[in-house]
Amino acid sequence: IVELNDTFAPNHSARMRQAARDGFFDGRDFYRVIDGFVAQGGRGEEADSVELPQYPALVGEFTLAGEGVPFTAMVDEDLYANEVGHVDGFPAGRDSDGRTWLLHCPGMMAMARNNEPDTGDVEFYIVIGHAPRHLDRIMSVFGRVISGMEHVQALNRGNPAVNSGVIEDPARRDPILSMRVAADIDE
């Protein structure tokens, strides 16, 4: 179960809801899983996944201005932010100018993209290891796993030295059986 964050990444959260409602993720897989880093799924890298006109690239949603953001600071020092803490339960960082962003902590979900900042569409990843904080403020973080992280941690791993951790043999990839929006499911 993933909680989406409409405050920090409303367009990315809306895209995930749209794609889930479209059934886009059903039958796809986690095709790139790097131990101690991320589990990536969604669009994939196969030839039939290249053109997705129904999901145009999104403008990156990396930070928010600090005004009105209910930031609860922690006392921990951090290498990547002036302050770290939480915003509505989500791990967040804040600079001295008040800019705030969601952190790449284990269990956080973000949109994968090409090298250009505004190229995310329906390819996502979940942080499964050491917090890749170097990705903070350059990737759109839009959710967090609130139940079932043990299943994400159990995914088959790729070799990070071979094709950036892409699991070459599709039979070894863990499938995404179904992705649904909780609001659409009967109680």
C-alpha positions, 0 to 999 in steps of 0.5 A: 500500500502506497500513500501518495502525496498530492502536496509535493507532487500533485501531477505525479500522484495524479499520473499514478492514479490515472495509470492504475485506473487505466490498468497500465501497470497490470502484468508489467514487472519490476525489471530493475532491482538493485540491492541496497538502492531501488526497485524500479517498475512501470514502463520498462525498457522493452521496445513496445514500451518506448512510445506512450502518448497517453502518458506525456512527460511530466514537469518535475516536481522537486521542491516546494516554497516553504510558506505554509508547509507544516514542517516538523524538524528533527535534531539530526544533522544532515549532509544534504539539507539544512534541516530534516524532519517530516511533513504530514508524516513524510520524511522531508528536508528544508534549506535555509531559504525554506524550500522543502522537499521529500527525502529518498528514504527507504520505502519512498516512491518516486518517478524515474526519468531520463537525464532531462528533468522533465521526462518522467511518465509512468516509470517509478521506483521504490527506495529499498536500501541506503537512502540515495539522498543524492537524488533529493531535489532532482527526482519527483518523490510522490509517495511512501510505502505504508504497508507491504515493504517486506514484499518489495524487499523480497523482489529478485535482484539484478546485477548492478554491474550488468545493464544498471541492474536490469534483470535481463531474463524476464522470467526472473522479474517479479510481476506487478499483478495489479495496481489499484487506487484504494478510493476505488475499492469497495470497503 
